[in-house]
């Protein structure tokens, strides 16, 4: 018999009804995951949590899209981003490794390594900066430009579908907001790195 049903028992020859078992549960609301008033509604973080889940979903889907486009071009997803950034900024002189790294929020060492592979594939050229011989300037080759142009219809189609919900106004607002989140997320990761370093030093002592 289910515990949710009333159980019966006999006491001194008389049948009585025992109350159903009461199951105690923990409080339904977890501690808030943020404390800034702007991120709370009525003291609750439900909307903030939905935002986090949505951002994670968008990031995952952007990764899928980038990997698909890169695969069709015979390169890796990070190399796809590098190729597009160089194509966007190289102009007539070329674009520096540091500038590319800043746009993509990656290290200059990473850019140098991956663009070296793209140069070996004939998609980029690397030459010394005449104004600073220690620096390197990157440019698309004709082959690299042709590769992007051959895939431009698919790139536009995917981007139009992915960001099609945005209006001119919401696009401008989202661009500003995402730039601010990039800066604040950098501060958050720097905080984590400092905490990890402190923990490592403490363990080593």
Secondary structure by P-SEA (a helix, b strand, c coil): cccccbbbbbcccbbbbbccbbbbbcccccccccccccccccccaaaaaaaaaaaaaaaaaaaaaaaaaaaaacccaaaaaaaaaaaaccccccccaaaaaaaacccaaaaaaaaaaaaaacccccccccccccbbbbbbcaaaaaaaaaaaaaaaaaaaaacccccaaaaaaaaaaaaaaaaaaaaaaaaaaaaaaaaaaaaac
